[in-house]
Amino acid sequence: MSVTVKEAYNAAKKILGDDLIVYRCIELENYWIFPYAWKDGTNIMMPPIQVTKNGICDLWNKHFSDIFEESEWLDEHGKDIPIEELEKK
């Protein structure tokens, strides 16, 4: 089964519940990464949600020394998908 980015986004939002928001979507070869924060914008020092292209949801298990290294790696290896586009679909 293959899921769309919209389905992956909805799955990540469902896992996070009402108190947390997804603020970014990054597409990688086999999965999407969804970093999240509290609704007031306060960051959380937890791994982002990973949704594979076959629909499996989990915390991303790639390890970095800090959030800046993680962000740089995602910028270099991933493709940003605007959240606004996912909200429209």
Beta strands, then each sheet from edge to edge (+ up, - down):
strand 1: 20-22
strand 2: 26-27
strand 3: 31-34
strand 4: 36-38
strand 5: 49-52
strand 6: 57-59
strand 7: 79-80
sheet 1: 1+ 4-
sheet 2: 6+ 5- 3+ 2- 7+
end
